[in-house]
């Protein structure tokens, strides 16, 4: 009976150990994925900032160019 108990405990310890190593590997993979997602999100935000619409402060340009537009419409 003693041999059977030792074998069971050894098998259980190996199973738990292998599972723990697998879970640690999953944790490292998830951290790497998170780092890539953060970099991708930052890049997407930079692209969104660079391709945003013209700011409202440039609306005065349209007002200044209104006489030019009116002249071009008459031609």
matplotlib code that plots the C-alpha trace (Angstrom):
import matplotlib.pyplot as plt

x = [0.0, 2.9, 4.3, 0.9, 0.6, 4.0, 3.3, 0.0, 1.7, 4.5, 2.1, 0.0, 3.1, 4.3, 0.8, 0.6, 4.2, 3.6, 0.3, 2.0, 4.8, 2.1, 0.2, 3.4, 4.1, 0.6, 1.1, 4.3, 2.5, -0.4, 2.0, 3.7, 0.3, -0.6, 2.6, 1.8, -1.7, -0.6, 1.9, -0.8, -3.3, -0.7, 0.1, -3.6, -4.1, -1.1, -2.6, -6.0, -4.3, -2.4, -5.5, -8.0, -10.2, -9.1, -9.4, -12.2, -9.7, -9.1, -12.7, -11.6, -9.7, -13.0, -14.5, -11.5, -11.7, -15.4, -14.8, -12.5, -15.1, -17.8, -15.6, -14.9, -18.6, -19.2, -16.5]
y = [0.0, 2.3, 2.0, 2.8, 5.9, 7.1, 6.5, 8.4, 11.3, 11.4, 11.4, 14.1, 16.2, 15.8, 16.7, 19.8, 20.8, 20.4, 22.3, 25.1, 25.4, 25.6, 28.3, 30.4, 30.1, 31.3, 34.3, 35.3, 34.9, 37.0, 39.7, 39.8, 40.0, 42.9, 44.7, 44.3, 45.5, 48.6, 49.4, 48.8, 51.0, 53.8, 53.6, 53.7, 56.8, 58.5, 57.8, 59.1, 62.3, 62.8, 62.3, 64.2, 66.9, 70.5, 72.4, 74.9, 77.8, 77.5, 78.5, 82.1, 81.2, 80.2, 83.6, 85.4, 83.4, 84.1, 87.0, 84.8, 82.1, 84.6, 85.9, 82.4, 81.7, 84.6, 83.6]
z = [0.0, 0.8, -2.8, -4.3, -2.2, -3.2, -6.8, -6.6, -4.8, -7.3, -10.3, -8.6, -8.0, -11.6, -12.9, -10.7, -11.6, -15.4, -15.1, -13.2, -15.8, -18.5, -16.7, -16.2, -20.0, -20.7, -18.4, -20.3, -23.6, -22.4, -21.2, -24.6, -26.4, -24.1, -24.9, -28.6, -28.2, -26.3, -29.1, -31.7, -29.8, -29.5, -33.2, -34.1, -31.9, -33.5, -37.0, -35.8, -34.5, -37.8, -40.0, -37.9, -39.5, -39.9, -36.6, -36.1, -35.9, -39.7, -40.5, -40.7, -43.9, -45.6, -44.6, -46.0, -49.3, -49.8, -52.2, -54.3, -54.4, -55.4, -58.2, -59.5, -59.5, -61.8, -64.3]

ax = plt.figure().add_subplot(projection="3d")
ax.plot(x, y, z, "-o")
ax.set_aspect("equal")
plt.show()
